[in-house]
Amino acid sequence: MNTSQDWEKPIRRMELLMRLKSFPVAVKLFENKNEINDIPFIRRLDHKSTLCQLINLVRNFDWTVGAELDDFISVMCPSIIGLADIPDFMKDGTFRSIVWSKSRADGKKYENGIPRLPTGKYEAVAMAPLVYNPFDPDIVLIYANPAQIMLLINSLQFEDYEVMQFYCVGESSCSDAIARCYLTGKPSLTIPCYGERRYGHAQDDELVMAVPADMIDKALRGMEALYQRGIRYPISYAGAESDVTREFPQAYQSEGMITGMRGNSNRLLLGVTGSVATGKSTVAKMLEELGAPIIDFDILSRVVVEPGKPAYKDIVSFFGEQVLLEDKTLDREKLREVVFQDMEKRKKLESFIHPRIGELFLELVEKYAKGKERIIIQVVIPLLIETQMQAMFENLLMVYAPEEVQLKRLIERDNNSEELAMSIIRSQLPVEEKKGYCDMVVDNSGSLEETRKQVEEIWEKLINLQEARIKAQ
């Protein structure tokens, strides 16, 4: 059965980042039961089973399985996925009152609280490890411990944040995961019930989340971004009785610096970013002409390593004079070669440079803002998003050009081959993805006049934002 995408790569990566113990389960419902016979390697059990048994055979036994109404022990399982209706003695609460509720009235409320798919819409279900590309699933079931599930939630919330609401009907918890996910189109987390632990072998520490298939890529993007920010599984412990200040994420440690840097409402800091050959300098120059002084981190990174500066001395002391040119200035190409394939040396270099850039940056902010009733300062940082510096600025401006425009400009500007130019472009976060981080965008793929018009509109917006801040104080 053909699939619309290669599921193996994202699922293998997710398995690695979450360190899952069992396969993510692809679930697909079919309106025609004969269609499941077209699925490669599908198995049909020669005895009746429960839905949770089938799930277990997939995630732990590595099987691809299919079932229709007559393959289930009880009508309860197929009723949840719409293969059948429940009989009257279940609807009136009698069935639940045998074990799970005090009275028939409670049992009826229980039964009415269980989400089910519309009866008769589907005739069969198939499930398989998604990593094997068995079919395009409707939803994906992920079994994991609470810490792993929390990472998955964080990953799904990273982009287009929304509060997640989860439910637990109690027994028949598969309805909370599978049926609720189908019905709402949103991720659905629940606690596996008694039956799933007894017959489906869900472990004591396991939870289950159903994720719509079209959200898997979003979850992985969020997980990769969190990984880069140090949010990973397993979560290492910081001692309860220790001073954990140094172990807190950088964002928490920067609270004082951010507050001091932004200062009062007389200053508004605009972070300006973009990718290679999008035209950041062009837009920054236009903003400067309108009244926004520039702080360029590329320039700061060169200033702090000038001969005699503290960062220069630290670099030479650690790396030796092999990273110097004949005039005793830094050989930036040589230094790049040294740290390119050695993460520890790169971190050491960053520890020498970044704090000094930060100090110089703060000095310039105070210098530009001093004595000004109000000022808008633009800070140009090419890798602002990649280095996770978004929190430093009230607003972020993205200078945008589509990839084909970047490629053409880079070839013409630097006389690069198309292969080299594309490798440079692909080494950075894609421009389309960067746009999602920024609240202002200048499309610099057209004429200078078109770009200038956008810049002037943004300038007016920034002035209005600053006025609103002043009035709010």
GIRA-V940813 format. One record per residue. N is the residue number from 0. RES is the residue in one letter. PHI is phi as a letter, one per 20 degrees, with the letter a starting at -180 (none if undefined). PSI is psi in whole degrees, -180 to 180 (none if undefined). NEAR is the number of other ideal C-beta (glycine too) atoms within 8 Angstrom. Layout:
[[N:RES:PHI:PSI:NEAR] [N:RES:PHI:PSI:NEAR]]
This chain:
[[0:M:none:126:7] [1:N:f:148:3] [2:T:d:155:10] [3:S:f:-18:4] [4:Q:b:166:5] [5:D:e:106:6] [6:W:f:-17:12] [7:E:f:-48:9] [8:K:f:-51:7] [9:P:f:-36:10] [10:I:f:-41:12] [11:R:f:-40:9] [12:R:f:-41:10] [13:M:f:-41:14] [14:E:g:-39:12] [15:L:f:-47:7] [16:L:f:-35:13] [17:M:e:-13:13] [18:R:l:52:9] [19:L:f:148:12] [20:K:e:-17:5] [21:S:c:161:6] [22:F:f:137:12] [23:P:f:134:14] [24:V:d:121:15] [25:A:e:130:14] [26:V:c:131:14] [27:K:c:133:11] [28:L:d:144:13] [29:F:c:135:12] [30:E:f:-24:7] [31:N:d:116:7] [32:K:f:-22:8] [33:N:f:-20:5] [34:E:f:-27:9] [35:I:f:-20:13] [36:N:f:-13:7] [37:D:e:-5:5] [38:I:e:127:13] [39:P:g:138:6] [40:F:m:19:6] [41:I:f:143:12] [42:R:d:140:9] [43:R:d:121:8] [44:L:f:149:10] [45:D:e:15:3] [46:H:b:164:4] [47:K:f:151:7] [48:S:b:-179:11] [49:T:d:163:12] [50:L:f:-40:14] [51:C:f:-28:14] [52:Q:f:-43:10] [53:L:f:-42:14] [54:I:f:-42:14] [55:N:f:-40:13] [56:L:f:-30:11] [57:V:f:-55:16] [58:R:f:-24:13] [59:N:d:-25:9] [60:F:e:-8:7] [61:D:m:30:6] [62:W:e:158:8] [63:T:d:123:15] [64:V:c:155:14] [65:G:c:153:14] [66:A:b:151:11] [67:E:c:-176:11] [68:L:g:-48:8] [69:D:f:-8:5] [70:D:e:-6:9] [71:F:d:147:14] [72:I:f:-47:6] [73:S:c:156:6] [74:V:f:-16:11] [75:M:g:-48:9] [76:C:f:-55:13] [77:P:f:-25:12] [78:S:f:-30:13] [79:I:f:-34:16] [80:I:d:16:15] [81:G:n:11:14] [82:L:e:-16:12] [83:A:a:162:9] [84:D:e:161:6] [85:I:e:149:9] [86:P:f:169:7] [87:D:f:-37:5] [88:F:f:-16:7] [89:M:e:-40:12] [90:K:f:-35:9] [91:D:e:3:9] [92:G:n:-5:16] [93:T:g:-47:10] [94:F:f:-48:9] [95:R:f:-31:14] [96:S:f:-13:13] [97:I:f:-40:6] [98:V:c:-47:4] [99:W:e:-8:9] [100:S:b:157:11] [101:K:f:-40:4] [102:S:c:170:8] [103:R:f:-35:10] [104:A:f:-42:7] [105:D:f:-38:12] [106:G:f:-36:16] [107:K:f:-42:12] [108:K:f:-40:10] [109:Y:g:-52:14] [110:E:f:-38:13] [111:N:f:-20:6] [112:G:e:-8:6] [113:I:e:120:11] [114:P:f:138:9] [115:R:c:151:11] [116:L:f:155:12] [117:P:g:132:6] [118:T:f:135:9] [119:G:n:-8:5] [120:K:f:-37:8] [121:Y:d:156:12] [122:E:d:-16:9] [123:A:b:161:14] [124:V:c:145:16] [125:A:c:145:15] [126:M:b:146:13] [127:A:a:159:15] [128:P:f:121:13] [129:L:f:-26:14] [130:V:f:-20:11] [131:Y:e:8:8] [132:N:l:49:9] [133:P:f:-37:14] [134:F:a:169:11] [135:D:f:116:7] [136:P:f:161:10] [137:D:e:-46:8] [138:I:c:166:12] [139:V:c:129:14] [140:L:e:128:15] [141:I:c:119:14] [142:Y:e:130:13] [143:A:a:169:12] [144:N:e:169:8] [145:P:g:-38:7] [146:A:f:-41:9] [147:Q:f:-40:12] [148:I:f:-38:13] [149:M:f:-39:8] [150:L:f:-40:15] [151:L:f:-41:15] [152:I:f:-48:12] [153:N:g:-39:11] [154:S:f:-41:13] [155:L:f:-29:13] [156:Q:e:-12:10] [157:F:g:-40:10] [158:E:d:133:8] [159:D:l:59:4] [160:Y:g:139:5] [161:E:b:150:5] [162:V:f:137:3] [163:M:e:135:10] [164:Q:d:131:4] [165:F:c:159:8] [166:Y:c:163:8] [167:C:b:106:8] [168:V:f:-13:12] [169:G:o:-124:8] [170:E:f:153:8] [171:S:m:39:11] [172:S:f:-18:15] [173:C:g:-26:14] [174:S:f:-36:13] [175:D:f:-35:13] [176:A:e:-63:15] [177:I:f:-60:14] [178:A:f:-43:15] [179:R:f:-37:14] [180:C:f:-43:15] [181:Y:f:-45:12] [182:L:f:-35:8] [183:T:e:-22:7] [184:G:m:16:6] [185:K:c:158:7] [186:P:g:142:12] [187:S:c:121:13] [188:L:d:142:12] [189:T:b:174:14] [190:I:e:120:7] [191:P:g:138:13] [192:C:e:-179:11] [193:Y:g:-47:6] [194:G:f:-41:11] [195:E:f:-31:13] [196:R:f:-35:11] [197:R:f:-45:6] [198:Y:d:-27:9] [199:G:d:-3:13] [200:H:m:27:7] [201:A:f:136:11] [202:Q:e:164:6] [203:D:g:-34:4] [204:D:e:8:5] [205:E:e:140:10] [206:L:d:170:12] [207:V:c:136:14] [208:M:c:133:15] [209:A:e:128:16] [210:V:c:128:15] [211:P:g:139:12] [212:A:g:-34:11] [213:D:f:1:5] [214:M:d:-3:10] [215:I:f:-45:13] [216:D:f:-39:8] [217:K:f:-44:10] [218:A:f:-42:13] [219:L:f:-40:13] [220:R:g:-44:12] [221:G:f:-39:14] [222:M:f:-40:14] [223:E:f:-42:10] [224:A:f:-42:9] [225:L:f:-38:13] [226:Y:g:-43:10] [227:Q:f:-24:7] [228:R:e:6:8] [229:G:n:6:6] [230:I:e:104:8] [231:R:b:162:9] [232:Y:d:139:9] [233:P:f:156:6] [234:I:e:119:6] [235:S:f:151:4] [236:Y:e:140:4] [237:A:d:128:6] [238:G:g:135:6] [239:A:f:-28:3] [240:E:d:6:3] [241:S:d:165:6] [242:D:e:109:4] [243:V:e:17:8] [244:T:g:-45:6] [245:R:f:-20:5] [246:E:e:-10:5] [247:F:f:151:8] [248:P:g:152:8] [249:Q:g:-33:7] [250:A:g:-38:7] [251:Y:f:-36:7] [252:Q:f:-15:8] [253:S:e:3:10] [254:E:g:-50:8] [255:G:f:-41:6] [256:M:f:-43:9] [257:I:f:-44:10] [258:T:f:-45:7] [259:G:f:-37:8] [260:M:f:-43:10] [261:R:f:-30:8] [262:G:m:-150:8] [263:N:e:-177:5] [264:S:f:0:9] [265:N:f:-12:10] [266:R:c:142:14] [267:L:c:122:13] [268:L:e:123:13] [269:L:d:118:16] [270:G:e:125:14] [271:V:d:125:16] [272:T:b:-179:16] [273:G:r:-177:15] [274:S:d:176:13] [275:V:g:135:9] [276:A:m:27:12] [277:T:e:-17:13] [278:G:o:37:11] [279:K:f:-43:12] [280:S:f:-38:7] [281:T:f:-49:11] [282:V:f:-41:16] [283:A:f:-39:13] [284:K:f:-41:8] [285:M:f:-42:11] [286:L:f:-37:14] [287:E:f:-41:11] [288:E:f:-28:6] [289:L:e:-11:9] [290:G:p:7:6] [291:A:d:107:12] [292:P:f:153:8] [293:I:d:135:10] [294:I:d:113:13] [295:D:d:116:8] [296:F:f:-26:12] [297:D:f:-41:8] [298:I:f:-43:7] [299:L:g:-39:12] [300:S:f:-24:10] [301:R:e:-38:8] [302:V:f:-43:9] [303:V:f:-13:14] [304:V:d:19:11] [305:E:f:149:9] [306:P:g:134:6] [307:G:n:-19:5] [308:K:f:154:11] [309:P:g:-43:7] [310:A:f:-39:11] [311:Y:g:-47:13] [312:K:f:-41:9] [313:D:f:-41:9] [314:I:f:-47:15] [315:V:f:-38:11] [316:S:f:-37:6] [317:F:e:-46:8] [318:F:e:-17:11] [319:G:n:172:6] [320:E:f:-1:5] [321:Q:f:-19:6] [322:V:e:16:12] [323:L:d:149:10] [324:L:e:177:7] [325:E:f:-31:4] [326:D:e:9:4] [327:K:m:9:6] [328:T:e:163:8] [329:L:f:135:10] [330:D:e:92:9] [331:R:f:-36:6] [332:E:f:-43:6] [333:K:f:-43:9] [334:L:f:-38:13] [335:R:f:-39:8] [336:E:f:-40:7] [337:V:f:-42:10] [338:V:e:-9:10] [339:F:g:-44:7] [340:Q:d:14:3] [341:D:c:100:8] [342:M:f:-37:5] [343:E:f:-41:6] [344:K:f:-35:10] [345:R:f:-41:10] [346:K:f:-38:8] [347:K:f:-44:9] [348:L:f:-45:12] [349:E:f:-36:8] [350:S:f:-25:8] [351:F:f:-38:12] [352:I:e:-48:13] [353:H:g:-45:8] [354:P:f:-36:8] [355:R:f:-36:12] [356:I:f:-42:12] [357:G:f:-42:9] [358:E:f:-45:8] [359:L:f:-38:11] [360:F:g:-49:12] [361:L:f:-39:11] [362:E:f:-43:8] [363:L:f:-38:9] [364:V:g:-47:14] [365:E:f:-38:8] [366:K:f:-47:7] [367:Y:f:-34:11] [368:A:e:-21:11] [369:K:f:127:6] [370:G:m:-1:2] [371:K:e:135:9] [372:E:f:-39:3] [373:R:b:150:10] [374:I:b:146:10] [375:I:d:120:12] [376:I:d:128:14] [377:Q:e:136:14] [378:V:d:111:14] [379:V:e:116:14] [380:I:c:104:11] [381:P:g:-42:11] [382:L:d:37:8] [383:L:g:-45:12] [384:I:f:-45:11] [385:E:f:-34:7] [386:T:e:7:7] [387:Q:l:50:8] [388:M:d:16:10] [389:Q:g:-36:10] [390:A:f:-16:7] [391:M:f:-16:10] [392:F:c:142:11] [393:E:f:-36:7] [394:N:c:150:12] [395:L:d:131:14] [396:L:d:126:15] [397:M:d:124:13] [398:V:e:115:14] [399:Y:d:143:14] [400:A:b:138:15] [401:P:f:159:8] [402:E:g:-37:8] [403:E:f:-31:6] [404:V:f:-42:11] [405:Q:g:-48:15] [406:L:g:-48:13] [407:K:f:-45:8] [408:R:f:-42:10] [409:L:f:-39:14] [410:I:f:-45:12] [411:E:f:-39:6] [412:R:f:-47:7] [413:D:d:2:6] [414:N:l:37:5] [415:N:e:157:9] [416:S:f:159:6] [417:E:f:-37:8] [418:E:f:-46:6] [419:L:f:-43:8] [420:A:f:-42:13] [421:M:f:-36:9] [422:S:f:-36:8] [423:I:f:-44:11] [424:I:f:-45:14] [425:R:f:-15:6] [426:S:f:-13:5] [427:Q:d:165:10] [428:L:g:133:8] [429:P:g:142:8] [430:V:f:-36:14] [431:E:f:-35:6] [432:E:f:-39:9] [433:K:f:-35:15] [434:K:g:-35:10] [435:G:f:-18:7] [436:Y:e:-16:9] [437:C:d:142:11] [438:D:e:-5:4] [439:M:c:139:10] [440:V:c:132:8] [441:V:d:120:13] [442:D:e:106:10] [443:N:d:32:13] [444:S:e:-7:7] [445:G:d:-147:6] [446:S:f:165:5] [447:L:f:-36:6] [448:E:f:-41:6] [449:E:f:-40:9] [450:T:f:-45:16] [451:R:f:-39:9] [452:K:f:-43:8] [453:Q:f:-41:10] [454:V:f:-42:13] [455:E:f:-38:9] [456:E:f:-40:8] [457:I:f:-37:11] [458:W:f:-44:12] [459:E:f:-39:8] [460:K:f:-42:9] [461:L:f:-41:13] [462:I:f:-44:9] [463:N:f:-39:8] [464:L:f:-42:11] [465:Q:f:-42:12] [466:E:f:-42:8] [467:A:f:-39:8] [468:R:f:-42:10] [469:I:f:-43:10] [470:K:f:-30:6] [471:A:f:-17:6] [472:Q:e:none:6]]
